[in-house]
Amino acid sequence: MVYLIRAELRKAFLLGKAYIFAQIADVAFFVAGFLLMTGIFSVATDGNFGDGQLTALIGYYVWRTAGAVIRDNPGSIGNDAKWGTLEQIWLSNNSLLKILFARNIGSVLSTTLRASVIAFFIMFTLDFNPQITISELPGLIVIYLFTLISPFGLALMFTGYQLGFQRRSAFSGPLATAMLFLTGALVPFES
């Protein structure tokens, strides 16, 4: 299993390296999007959104990873079908579930790294200074991973849909975007 995850991470690294300008544009887009949304929320709350910015950043971070998980796995199966390499998955010594699980883990790890770059850039730009101790870090990681269980399930569902009907993008992209606004990722429901 470890070699499958390592292969998926290597594939993500090589694709990122090949499309470096797309990666830079992606980071710039999400930083600008977050700054624009928090600016709008700050104006809507008459400048009382201060503590909400950190909460919104955490929600944005998790949403970024969850949305990528929902889009990446079905997208990779679609690309395999388009490039003619889908048959290799069926003929490999590993089960399809193992391969999909490794792709999900690789997607989470690579997207977490990219989202961390975005989060640190935003924290530097907005002068955030979260008070997180080292002893709190394992608990935060466990909560983060438990939060990603539902997107794993959705990714597997859309992957099955992709295998059966070859039309996953009609659902996974809009669903991942809707999650930003309908899950309380940016602003808690109480607000």
ZIVEN-V590529 format. One record per backbone hydrogen bond with DSSP energy under -1.0 kcal/mol. CO is the residue of the C=O (numbers start at 0). NH is the residue of the N-H. Records with the same first field share a line. If there is no record, write none. Layout:
BEGIN
CO: NH ; NH
END
This chain:
BEGIN
0: 4
1: 5
2: 6
3: 7
4: 8
5: 9
6: 10
7: 11
8: 12
9: 13
10: 14
11: 15
12: 16
13: 17
14: 18
18: 22
19: 23
20: 24
21: 25
22: 26
23: 27
24: 28
25: 29
26: 30
27: 31
28: 32
29: 33
30: 34
31: 35
32: 36
33: 37
34: 38
35: 39
36: 40
37: 41
38: 42
39: 43
40: 44
41: 46
42: 45
44: 47
48: 52
49: 52
50: 54
51: 55
52: 56
53: 57
54: 58
55: 59
56: 60
57: 61
58: 62
59: 63
60: 64
61: 65
62: 66
63: 67
64: 68
65: 69
66: 70
67: 71
68: 72
70: 74
71: 75
72: 76
73: 77
74: 78
75: 79
76: 80
77: 81
78: 82
79: 84 ; 85
85: 89
86: 90
94: 98
95: 99
96: 100
97: 101
98: 102
99: 103
100: 104
101: 105
102: 106
103: 107
104: 108
105: 109
106: 110
107: 111
108: 112
109: 113
110: 114
111: 115
112: 116
113: 117
114: 118
115: 119
116: 120
117: 121
118: 122
119: 123
120: 124
121: 125
122: 127
129: 131
135: 139
136: 140
137: 141
138: 142
139: 143
140: 144
141: 145
142: 146
143: 147
145: 148
147: 151
148: 152
149: 153
150: 154
151: 155
152: 156
153: 157
154: 158
155: 159
156: 160
157: 161
158: 162
159: 163
160: 164
161: 165
167: 170 ; 171
170: 174
171: 175
172: 176
173: 177
174: 178
176: 179
177: 181
178: 182
187: 190
END
